[in-house]
């Protein structure tokens, strides 16, 4: 199963046409966005940074995801 998963992500990432200095960063960003995408609709599932601390080892930021207009999800 791991081999199949690796093959999928490597094949998918190989479609990236960006080359040069920023290629690795672009591919990492694309993989992250793809992993957070709900396949049937293409919608982003969650914000990555909603509960990350502002400082390593610090408290969570308190930022909550919202559906827009200040409505918490």
C-alpha positions in Angstrom: 0.0 0.0 0.0 2.8 2.4 0.8 4.4 1.7 -2.6 1.1 2.6 -4.3 0.7 5.8 -2.3 4.3 6.9 -3.1 3.8 6.1 -6.8 0.6 8.2 -6.9 2.1 11.2 -5.2 5.3 11.0 -7.2 3.4 10.7 -10.5 1.1 13.5 -9.5 3.9 15.8 -8.5 5.9 15.0 -11.6 3.3 17.0 -13.6 4.5 20.2 -12.1 6.2 22.3 -14.8 8.1 24.7 -12.5 11.8 24.1 -12.7 14.7 25.8 -11.0 15.5 27.3 -7.6 11.9 27.1 -6.3 10.8 23.8 -7.7 10.9 21.9 -4.4 9.0 24.6 -2.5 6.4 24.7 -5.2 5.9 21.0 -5.3 5.7 20.8 -1.4 3.0 23.6 -1.5 1.1 21.8 -4.3 1.2 18.5 -2.4 -0.1 20.2 0.7 -3.0 21.8 -1.1 -3.8 18.6 -2.9 -3.8 16.7 0.4 -6.3 19.2 1.9 -8.6 19.1 -1.1 -11.9 17.2 -0.9 -11.8 15.3 -4.2 -15.6 15.2 -5.1 -15.9 19.0 -5.0 -12.4 20.4 -5.2 -13.1 22.3 -2.0 -10.3 22.9 0.6 -11.0 20.8 3.6 -9.3 22.8 6.3 -6.9 25.7 6.9 -3.5 24.3 7.9 -2.6 27.0 10.5 -5.8 27.3 12.5 -4.3 25.8 15.7 -0.6 26.3 15.3 1.2 28.2 18.2 2.7 31.6 17.4 5.9 30.4 19.0 7.4 26.9 19.2 5.9 25.4 22.4 3.6 28.3 22.9 -0.2 28.3 23.2 -2.4 28.0 20.1 -3.3 31.2 18.4 -7.0 31.0 19.1 -7.7 31.6 15.4 -10.8 29.5 14.3 -11.8 28.5 10.9 -14.9 30.3 9.6 -17.4 29.9 6.8 -17.3 33.5 6.0 -19.0 36.5 7.6 -17.6 35.6 10.9 -19.6 32.4 11.2 -17.5 29.7 13.0 -17.5 26.3 11.3 
